[in-house]
Amino acid sequence: MANIQKLEQTVSQVRRDIVRMVHANNSGHPGGSLGCTEFLVALYFEIMKHDSSFNMDGKGEDLFFLSNGHISPVFYSVLAHSGYFNVSELATFRKIDSRLQGHPTTHEGLPGVRIASGSLGQGMSVAAGAAVTKKLNDDDRIVYSLHGDGELQEGQIWEAAMYASAKKVDNLICTIDLNGQQIDGSTDEVLNMGSLEAKFLAFGFDVLIVKEGNNMTKVVAALEEAKSRTGKGKPVCILLHTEMGNGVDYMMGSHKWHGVAPNDEELAVALAQNKETLGDY
Amino acid sequence: MKKYTYTETKDTRSGFGAGLLEAAQKNENVIGLCADLTGSLKMNAFENEFPERFFQVGISEANMMSMAAGMTIGGKIPFTGTFANFATSRVYDQVRQSIAYSNKNVKICASHAGLTLGEDGATHQVLEDIGMMKMLPGMVVINPCDYNQTKAATLAIAEYEGPVYLRFGRPKMPVFTPADQEFKIGEAVMLNEGADVTIIATGHLVWEAIEAGHILADMGIDAEIINIHTIKPLDAEAILKSAEKTGCVVTAEEHQMNGGLGDGVAQLLARKNPTPLEMVAVNDSFGESGIPALLMEKYGLTRTDIVKSVEKVIKRK
């Protein structure tokens, strides 16, 4: 059984890291990062079999690909607390000569990152490719990917979805962060995508809907359920309803905090709402 | 002028197909992806022998490129196949981010490059691909000249670790390079030693350069002819040595003047040893439908154009 309380303690520390990283260089994307914190903590601390000594090929391991690379703060914090690199390196985020680039990349050799992402829409294809290679290698582990909901406006996502379904890439779990926000406003205002459930079902995915994507118990249960649905001839899609900015009250539910850093006062408020549980970097 | 003979003409894409099959026989990690152009890319033999290692992705080149990048994770060596236009301009961002910037061991194999695609016209006749691909940091760019060289190049890139763009084409060209040649990435091939001018050619223009060499010999001009199959990394040593010797250079390629082989040679010479240079290439223009030979003539990519450029450049010495 998952130790939910312990996972939630990690979530609190990751949220502190996110706002501190973004505040420290006055740039980055706190909103989506905060909204996906439960998901990434659950994945790395409960669900995936993975090895923080890091080998690019990841044979015998579950793999994760972050397609919406702009939520790098949450990814970096979770990787650091998982042991891929020292948490002190989080202080270098977005600074010159850092391995923690604005968007994740393999280019500077940061352990835990297997592909560059940032230009949206490419990660589902990458994940499908890695999943196919796992099959070729008789490797029965699972490939996970995370996508923003606004990112689904990119056509390549649907090319990848069509492929994964047609070719029965059933060792693939693609999660969509449904926070309903993108840079210019709500996803409904910017480009209404209609029913994503209907779309993914029509594309041939096994679809799970998680209404409380910021509830750790629900997220862990959903990921366990998704795992149990792999290997049955269909790729799996989790539609994860989250709240942009979750955990910091003044950021919650608004697209305004997609790519804006808090000032000193705002940081203090955010930190007061998220306890230091594992020690600040 | 050294004589080059041939007994048959073949398309360079068939050299790719033969090379891919042999590379796959040698290395079980070699896999192939194709975006609904298996026959055009001559990937059928590979598909027939290794159906479990062949991935038909349909008409979705963006997905193919990023998927190929993902497939390297776990040790596979993906060869992607589609037309040069759809392997470069259509998917530049996928190639840039998922393959080049991520430094993935993907071999982007591209057929029907240039005007010699012929009747399909300018939508398909990409003349900018070399420029786009050579601008990407870490990308190797290869444009072989005949069937044998394309086959040898395909085998060589399977052994090389890192992203590669391999460009070839549709028309049947004289097969004049040795079947057993060793292909060294980044190493120019000296076809004829000469004293009066250096002709540096790539791809289909290499045979035209040889034919131009004979015409020039009859005119009393002794041309040095170099086959540059690897445009990046460029064999700077071979080019500088030859330019130093002959004192003038003509480049020839089936590509835009902007961004092509000639641009690279010009940059090298300007920085290291300014030398009079003329370029045989498409001059800032799209192509059009037509018989390949007539298109090459209309857009100035024949042996006659090479000869004219040589006469012009020699006067500038």
Boltz contact constraints between the chains, C-beta under 6 A:
constraints:
  - contact:
      token1: [A, 57]
      token2: [B, 74]
      max_distance: 6.0
  - contact:
      token1: [A, 57]
      token2: [B, 75]
      max_distance: 6.0
  - contact:
      token1: [A, 106]
      token2: [B, 102]
      max_distance: 6.0
  - contact:
      token1: [A, 107]
      token2: [B, 101]
      max_distance: 6.0
  - contact:
      token1: [A, 114]
      token2: [B, 73]
      max_distance: 6.0
  - contact:
      token1: [A, 115]
      token2: [B, 102]
      max_distance: 6.0
  - contact:
      token1: [A, 116]
      token2: [B, 97]
      max_distance: 6.0
  - contact:
      token1: [A, 116]
      token2: [B, 101]
      max_distance: 6.0
  - contact:
      token1: [A, 116]
      token2: [B, 102]
      max_distance: 6.0
  - contact:
      token1: [A, 119]
      token2: [B, 93]
      max_distance: 6.0
  - contact:
      token1: [A, 119]
      token2: [B, 97]
      max_distance: 6.0
  - contact:
      token1: [A, 122]
      token2: [B, 66]
      max_distance: 6.0
  - contact:
      token1: [A, 122]
      token2: [B, 94]
      max_distance: 6.0
  - contact:
      token1: [A, 122]
      token2: [B, 98]
      max_distance: 6.0
  - contact:
      token1: [A, 125]
      token2: [B, 63]
      max_distance: 6.0
  - contact:
      token1: [A, 125]
      token2: [B, 66]
      max_distance: 6.0
  - contact:
      token1: [A, 125]
      token2: [B, 67]
      max_distance: 6.0
  - contact:
      token1: [A, 126]
      token2: [B, 66]
      max_distance: 6.0
  - contact:
      token1: [A, 126]
      token2: [B, 69]
      max_distance: 6.0
  - contact:
      token1: [A, 126]
      token2: [B, 70]
      max_distance: 6.0
  - contact:
      token1: [A, 128]
      token2: [B, 67]
      max_distance: 6.0
  - contact:
      token1: [A, 129]
      token2: [B, 67]
      max_distance: 6.0
  - contact:
      token1: [A, 129]
      token2: [B, 70]
      max_distance: 6.0
  - contact:
      token1: [A, 129]
      token2: [B, 71]
      max_distance: 6.0
  - contact:
      token1: [A, 130]
      token2: [B, 70]
      max_distance: 6.0
  - contact:
      token1: [A, 130]
      token2: [B, 73]
      max_distance: 6.0
  - contact:
      token1: [A, 133]
      token2: [B, 71]
      max_distance: 6.0
  - contact:
      token1: [A, 133]
      token2: [B, 74]
      max_distance: 6.0
  - contact:
      token1: [A, 133]
      token2: [B, 76]
      max_distance: 6.0
  - contact:
      token1: [A, 137]
      token2: [B, 74]
      max_distance: 6.0
  - contact:
      token1: [A, 156]
      token2: [B, 62]
      max_distance: 6.0
  - contact:
      token1: [A, 156]
      token2: [B, 63]
      max_distance: 6.0
  - contact:
      token1: [A, 159]
      token2: [B, 60]
      max_distance: 6.0
  - contact:
      token1: [A, 159]
      token2: [B, 63]
      max_distance: 6.0
  - contact:
      token1: [A, 160]
      token2: [B, 63]
      max_distance: 6.0
  - contact:
      token1: [A, 163]
      token2: [B, 57]
      max_distance: 6.0
  - contact:
      token1: [A, 163]
      token2: [B, 63]
      max_distance: 6.0
